């Protein structure tokens, strides 16, 4: 699997909307919008199957930007749009994403879009924002899953809402627990368990579990070095609609979920593969995802060996 598919999989998490949440409501959460930027993609071809197209825009930031919201427009088959800023400017234009070499320069900002899901950004509490530094080129990645049987055409667009940097109390970034060490054989059930160690002190404003349509159960818990459960952080029986609208726990800015450096997290995912094909990442997923602050870079909770 290419790095672009991996990053695209993570990016798709931030275009989900909630079926249940705690804390601040969506209308209370978004900070004051002072300006917007829309990036319009030129018309491009969508091949049959799954594809990732990268559009290097002619937008170069002339000052630091503070992003508080995003909305995207895609045609049928659109899975998500994700916005990045890049370190080394490239000629403006659209091309198939090439993978690991290209992505060395990329910095993920936010995701939005998906056909019929234009306004489903996971919002930040008021006072938080995502940062784009001055002098950076904006790039939009368009992810499509075309099951029509024929090549299609699209001309997507992505709009980001900005706030005054002086109004930002802290910048936020994503925290990810990813288990991609599974193979689900056709017509079988599987449980996958991984343990990871939080690499730094974190305070999370939001947390969700993520699986796709074949998921049956998800749990994230804090454990001690012997593997004994200290607390259950997130747990849910899984239904197919949770693939795009999972339960979300919101902690807010005033009472965040605190995870200290070295905290051991154990993630459990169960699937029931009713199809005829083996399921691997990213067709199926087992991911914990949240926003932490203050921060500007993704933090991964890396796998450690389970205690014997």
Backbone torsions as a table, in degrees:
resi	resn	phi	psi	omega
1	UNK	NA	134.1	-179.3
2	UNK	-75.8	158.7	177.5
3	UNK	-63.2	-33.4	179.7
4	UNK	-62.2	-36.5	176.6
5	UNK	-68.6	-38.4	177.9
6	UNK	-63.1	-49.4	179.9
7	UNK	-65.5	-37.4	176.7
8	UNK	-62.8	-37.3	177.7
9	UNK	-63.0	-45.0	178.0
10	UNK	-66.0	-40.4	-179.2
11	UNK	-61.6	-35.5	-178.1
12	UNK	-63.5	-21.6	-178.5
13	UNK	-65.1	-30.0	-173.7
14	UNK	-86.2	7.3	173.7
15	UNK	-106.0	10.9	-180.0
16	UNK	-80.2	151.2	172.7
17	UNK	-116.4	159.7	-168.4
18	UNK	-92.7	145.4	167.4
19	UNK	-95.5	-20.0	175.0
20	UNK	-156.9	148.8	-180.0
21	UNK	-157.7	169.1	176.6
22	UNK	-125.5	154.9	175.4
23	UNK	93.0	-143.0	-173.4
24	UNK	-66.7	145.5	176.5
25	UNK	-78.8	167.0	-179.1
26	UNK	-61.2	-40.8	-177.0
27	UNK	-69.7	-29.7	179.2
28	UNK	-80.4	-21.0	-167.4
29	UNK	-79.7	-36.7	-172.2
30	UNK	-74.3	135.6	178.5
31	UNK	-72.5	169.7	-178.9
32	UNK	-62.8	127.5	180.0
33	UNK	-89.5	124.3	-179.1
34	UNK	-109.7	-17.8	179.7
35	UNK	-165.8	165.0	178.6
36	UNK	-137.9	151.9	174.2
37	UNK	-128.3	128.9	176.9
38	UNK	-112.4	128.5	175.3
39	UNK	-107.4	114.9	179.1
40	UNK	-97.6	123.5	177.4
41	UNK	-83.7	141.9	174.5
42	UNK	-68.2	163.5	178.3
43	UNK	-60.4	135.6	180.0
44	UNK	-142.6	161.6	-178.6
45	UNK	-88.5	140.1	176.0
46	UNK	-110.5	107.8	-179.3
47	UNK	-70.5	164.0	175.3
48	UNK	-64.4	139.1	-179.3
49	UNK	96.8	-157.5	-178.3
50	UNK	-93.1	136.5	-179.5
51	UNK	-148.0	153.4	175.5
52	UNK	-126.7	120.2	176.8
53	UNK	-111.3	138.9	-178.5
54	UNK	-114.3	124.7	178.9
55	UNK	-112.7	109.5	173.6
56	UNK	-84.0	112.8	-174.5
57	UNK	-83.5	172.7	174.8
58	UNK	-93.8	13.2	179.0
59	UNK	-87.3	116.3	174.0
60	UNK	-115.6	122.6	-174.9
61	UNK	-66.3	130.8	179.0
62	UNK	-96.7	1.2	176.5
63	UNK	-162.8	168.9	176.6
64	UNK	-65.3	135.0	179.1
65	UNK	-112.7	142.6	177.5
66	UNK	-118.6	109.1	-172.6
67	UNK	-94.9	129.5	-179.7
68	UNK	-118.5	-10.9	-177.5
69	UNK	-161.8	162.1	177.8
70	UNK	-152.0	150.0	175.5
71	UNK	-144.8	141.6	-177.8
72	UNK	-131.2	159.2	177.6
73	UNK	-127.2	124.0	176.3
74	UNK	-134.7	162.6	175.9
75	UNK	-90.5	-177.5	-179.5
76	UNK	-53.9	135.0	-177.7
77	UNK	95.1	-8.3	178.7
78	UNK	-68.5	128.0	179.8
79	UNK	-98.7	-45.8	174.1
80	UNK	-171.4	162.2	167.5
81	UNK	-115.5	137.2	175.8
82	UNK	-128.0	140.5	-177.1
83	UNK	-103.7	132.2	176.3
84	UNK	-127.4	156.1	161.1
85	UNK	-111.2	150.2	-173.8
86	UNK	-120.4	148.7	-176.7
87	UNK	-78.5	-37.3	-177.2
88	UNK	-113.7	115.8	-175.4
89	UNK	-62.4	139.0	176.8
90	UNK	-121.0	159.8	177.2
91	UNK	-58.4	139.9	179.2
92	UNK	-64.1	138.6	178.8
93	UNK	154.4	170.6	-177.6
94	UNK	-112.5	143.9	-178.0
95	UNK	-156.7	163.8	173.5
96	UNK	-69.1	133.9	-178.9
97	UNK	-62.2	131.9	-171.2
98	UNK	-92.8	-16.0	174.8
99	UNK	112.1	-143.2	-165.3
100	UNK	-61.7	-40.8	-178.6
101	UNK	-61.8	-45.4	-178.8
102	UNK	-65.3	-36.6	-169.9
103	UNK	-80.9	-4.8	176.3
104	UNK	-56.4	-33.6	-176.6
105	UNK	-87.0	-9.9	-169.6
106	UNK	-82.2	143.7	172.5
107	UNK	-131.2	112.2	-178.1
108	UNK	-67.2	136.6	177.7
109	UNK	-110.8	-60.7	-174.2
110	UNK	-162.7	159.6	176.9
111	UNK	-120.9	157.2	177.8
112	UNK	-162.6	174.7	171.6
113	UNK	89.7	-153.4	-166.1
114	UNK	94.9	128.2	-177.0
115	UNK	-55.9	124.2	-178.4
116	UNK	80.2	6.8	-175.8
117	UNK	-136.4	43.5	-167.2
118	UNK	-67.0	-29.3	-171.6
119	UNK	-116.4	32.6	-170.9
120	UNK	-102.8	36.9	174.4
121	UNK	-64.5	137.9	170.2
122	UNK	-71.2	108.8	-171.2
123	UNK	-75.5	155.9	176.1
124	UNK	-96.7	152.1	172.3
125	UNK	-60.9	152.0	177.7
126	UNK	-57.5	133.6	-178.2
127	UNK	104.0	-15.6	177.2
128	UNK	-105.4	155.4	179.3
129	UNK	-158.3	166.3	171.8
130	UNK	-99.4	140.8	-175.0
131	UNK	-102.4	137.6	167.7
132	UNK	-121.6	118.7	-178.1
133	UNK	-68.4	165.8	175.7
134	UNK	-68.8	145.9	174.2
135	UNK	78.4	25.5	-178.3
136	UNK	-113.1	138.9	174.9
137	UNK	-79.8	138.1	178.2
138	UNK	-92.3	137.4	178.7
139	UNK	-130.8	137.6	178.9
140	UNK	-115.4	129.6	174.8
141	UNK	-103.4	128.4	178.6
142	UNK	-108.2	121.5	179.7
143	UNK	-105.7	126.1	178.6
144	UNK	-128.2	147.3	168.8
145	UNK	-125.3	98.6	-173.9
146	UNK	-94.8	107.6	179.9
147	UNK	-107.9	15.9	-177.1
148	UNK	-74.0	-22.7	-175.9
149	UNK	93.1	-8.9	179.8
150	UNK	-133.3	153.9	173.3
151	UNK	-61.6	141.6	-179.7
152	UNK	-121.0	171.0	176.8
153	UNK	-120.6	147.1	178.0
154	UNK	-146.6	158.5	172.8
155	UNK	-146.1	79.9	-172.9
156	UNK	-73.7	167.7	172.2
157	UNK	-147.0	150.6	179.4
158	UNK	-134.3	128.0	178.3
159	UNK	-116.1	131.0	174.4
160	UNK	-112.8	137.9	176.3
161	UNK	-97.4	137.3	-175.5
162	UNK	-115.7	154.9	172.3
163	UNK	-125.3	166.4	178.0
164	UNK	-67.7	124.4	179.3
165	UNK	-54.0	-29.2	179.3
166	UNK	-66.4	-18.8	179.8
167	UNK	-92.2	-5.1	-178.7
168	UNK	-84.0	123.4	178.9
169	UNK	-84.1	-32.4	178.7
170	UNK	-163.0	150.2	174.8
171	UNK	-92.8	152.3	-175.6
172	UNK	-120.5	156.3	175.4
173	UNK	-147.8	174.9	-173.3
174	UNK	-97.2	148.3	177.3
175	UNK	-117.2	129.5	-172.0
176	UNK	-131.2	132.1	168.1
177	UNK	-112.9	110.8	-172.7
178	UNK	-121.0	124.5	173.0
179	UNK	-112.3	109.8	176.2
180	UNK	-117.1	17.8	-178.8
181	UNK	-96.6	60.4	179.5
182	UNK	-144.1	152.0	173.1
183	UNK	-138.7	116.7	-175.5
184	UNK	-104.3	107.0	-177.9
185	UNK	-67.5	154.2	178.8
186	UNK	-56.5	140.1	174.3
187	UNK	56.8	39.3	177.3
188	UNK	-135.2	163.9	172.3
189	UNK	-107.7	147.9	-179.0
190	UNK	-144.8	142.0	171.1
191	UNK	-118.2	128.4	177.2
192	UNK	-119.4	132.9	-178.4
193	UNK	-126.6	132.7	174.0
194	UNK	-135.5	149.5	174.7
195	UNK	-119.0	139.3	178.4
196	UNK	-135.6	165.5	179.2
197	UNK	-117.8	125.7	179.3
198	UNK	-64.8	124.9	-171.6
199	UNK	-81.5	-11.8	-179.5
200	UNK	-157.8	163.9	175.4
201	UNK	-62.2	133.1	-178.2
202	UNK	-135.5	149.5	167.0
203	UNK	-127.9	121.4	-173.7
204	UNK	-102.3	136.5	175.6
205	UNK	-93.5	-14.8	-175.9
206	UNK	-159.0	150.8	177.3
207	UNK	-151.3	141.1	174.3
208	UNK	-145.9	159.0	169.0
209	UNK	-99.7	153.5	-177.8
210	UNK	-140.4	124.4	171.2
211	UNK	-139.7	171.8	177.7
212	UNK	-103.1	-160.4	-166.7
213	UNK	-66.6	-22.7	-179.1
214	UNK	-89.5	1.6	178.3
215	UNK	-66.5	147.9	179.2
216	UNK	-123.5	-27.9	-175.1
217	UNK	-162.4	141.3	177.5
218	UNK	-136.9	139.9	175.2
219	UNK	-147.9	139.3	171.9
220	UNK	-127.0	125.8	-176.5
221	UNK	-138.2	155.7	172.0
222	UNK	-91.2	132.9	-178.1
223	UNK	-129.2	161.5	174.8
224	UNK	-91.0	-177.2	-175.0
225	UNK	-66.4	-20.4	177.7
226	UNK	-88.9	-2.1	179.8
227	UNK	88.2	8.2	177.9
228	UNK	-79.2	138.9	-178.1
229	UNK	-70.3	126.7	174.2
230	UNK	-95.8	-38.7	177.5
231	UNK	-162.7	149.7	173.2
232	UNK	-96.4	118.7	-176.4
233	UNK	-87.1	-39.6	-175.7
234	UNK	-153.5	133.7	-179.8
235	UNK	-152.5	137.3	179.4
236	UNK	-159.4	134.3	162.0
237	UNK	-65.6	142.3	-171.2
238	UNK	-105.9	139.9	173.9
239	UNK	-127.4	156.6	-173.7
240	UNK	-54.0	-35.9	-177.2
241	UNK	-67.0	-19.4	178.6
242	UNK	-68.4	-15.5	177.7
243	UNK	-58.4	-33.8	178.7
244	UNK	-113.9	-17.0	-179.3
245	UNK	-135.8	70.6	-176.1
246	UNK	-78.3	159.7	169.4
247	UNK	-62.4	137.3	-178.8
248	UNK	-124.5	131.7	174.3
249	UNK	-100.4	120.7	178.5
250	UNK	-107.5	127.5	-179.2
251	UNK	-100.5	-22.3	-178.3
252	UNK	80.9	-178.0	-177.1
253	UNK	-90.0	-28.8	-175.2
254	UNK	-83.7	-26.6	-179.6
255	UNK	-134.8	66.0	-176.5
256	UNK	-71.7	163.2	170.9
257	UNK	-77.9	121.8	-177.0
258	UNK	-98.1	125.1	175.2
259	UNK	-123.2	116.1	-178.6
260	UNK	-83.7	156.2	177.3
261	UNK	-55.3	133.1	-180.0
262	UNK	92.6	-8.3	176.7
263	UNK	-57.7	132.2	179.4
264	UNK	-95.9	124.1	177.8
265	UNK	-111.7	137.9	175.5
266	UNK	-117.8	124.4	-178.5
267	UNK	-110.6	129.2	-179.8
268	UNK	-122.6	129.2	176.5
269	UNK	-129.5	138.2	175.4
270	UNK	-123.8	140.4	179.0
271	UNK	-129.8	158.3	170.0
272	UNK	-129.7	101.1	-177.3
273	UNK	-84.9	105.5	-179.0
274	UNK	-94.3	1.7	-177.3
275	UNK	-93.9	-176.7	-177.7
276	UNK	-96.9	-1.2	-177.4
277	UNK	-114.7	145.6	172.7
278	UNK	-64.8	139.9	-178.9
279	UNK	-107.5	127.4	177.1
280	UNK	-127.3	167.9	171.1
281	UNK	-67.3	136.6	5.7
282	UNK	-100.3	11.7	176.1
283	UNK	-60.1	-40.5	166.3
284	UNK	-116.4	160.2	-176.8
285	UNK	-140.7	160.2	172.1
286	UNK	-145.0	94.4	-170.4
287	UNK	-138.9	135.8	164.1
288	UNK	-101.1	135.7	-173.8
289	UNK	-140.1	135.9	177.2
290	UNK	-153.6	170.0	172.1
291	UNK	-106.4	131.9	175.6
292	UNK	-118.2	161.1	179.0
293	UNK	-151.4	151.9	-8.8
294	UNK	-76.0	149.5	179.4
295	UNK	177.1	155.8	178.6
296	UNK	-130.5	-3.8	-178.5
297	UNK	-126.1	146.9	177.0
298	UNK	-59.3	138.7	173.6
299	UNK	-114.2	124.8	178.4
300	UNK	-103.7	136.4	172.0
301	UNK	-93.3	105.7	-170.7
302	UNK	-83.3	144.9	-178.8
303	UNK	-60.0	138.0	170.1
304	UNK	-123.9	163.3	-179.8
305	UNK	-70.4	138.1	175.5
306	UNK	-66.9	144.3	176.1
307	UNK	-63.3	142.0	-179.5
308	UNK	-73.2	NA	NA
